[in-house]
């Protein structure tokens, strides 16, 4: 098996066990306010970091390219409450168009 | 709040199920253009079945991160499902094998469609109809997207790299509902980008994201009126 397969298996097993834990673990073990708040903040931190790295870098350095145009369009459409899939298509089309013209 | 019929709950759940399930096509396409095989994309949708974690894994891998860094990011994101489960447990009251199967359906949307109901009965209807319909359509559309993604020559030419960034923004957006979370998101983004030149791919996401959480915990403790 390749490393990628091990990663896929780790994600599958890890994510399933976390789901099961919520239904199976006694409530009082996990309902501490500190834990609850941390769990609400983790997606915010990770997703924001993912937006930044995926939108403004090539993995090795920070750069601004056609993707930023796509992200700006995405942000506008999200603000206008446009559904997920049309928003994604508009973001991709914007970046593709900028690359075509540039 | 006026009484809602079971039929209305089912209709609402199917609406969410179809809408969310359809964007499995974007996951499938982005997965194969990020270097995963069709089988790997499908296994993630079948067995991990939690959108944000799946996107995170392919995002980190596509950026050149190790599968380990990708898996760590994905599993950390999946931790919120544990807390959904705690909220759902008293409503669903499942044991044994039924619990093992039900756990797989604990995701953002099935939770949202369950906890907003007036009765336990309708919570269960909302949870299962939403969860099962998303599961079926999400997996079918992942396969369609993955096969289509394989046929795409240069993903950048049609802007798919921008679509990955937009997908994360779309998942983040509903969480930016307080000034505190907006500042936290900005901090995570700035720290992550600051680390990009000096650390291996994947590291900036985990360090930036978790550092923001640590700072956020301190900040929110100092100013509890900011929380809901």
Interface residues (C-beta under 8 A of the other chain):
Chain A: X3 X4 X5 X6 X7 X8 X10 X11 X12 X13 X14 X15 X16 X18 X19 X20 X21 X22 X23 X24 X25 X27 X30 X31 X34 X36 X37 X38 X39 X40 X41 X42 X43 X44 X45 X46 X47 X48 X49 X50 X51 X52 X53 X54 X55 X56 X57 X59 X60 X61 X62 X66 X67 X69 X70 X71 X74 X75 X78 X83 X84 X85 X87 X88 X89 X91 X92 X93 X94 X95 X96 X97 X99
Chain B: X19 X20 X22 X23 X25 X26 X35 X36 X40 X43 X44 X47 X48 X49 X50 X52 X53 X54 X55 X56 X57 X59 X60 X61 X62 X63 X64 X65 X66 X67 X68 X70 X71 X73 X74 X75 X76 X77 X78 X79 X80 X81 X82 X83 X84 X85 X86 X87 X88 X89 X92 X94 X99 X100 X102 X103 X104 X106 X107 X156 X157 X158 X159 X160 X161 X162 X163 X164 X165 X166 X167 X168 X169 X170 X171 X172 X173 X175 X176 X181 X184 X185 X186 X187 X188 X189 X190 X191 X192 X193 X196 X197 X201 X204 X205 X206 X208 X209 X210 X211 X212 X213 X216 X217 X220 X227
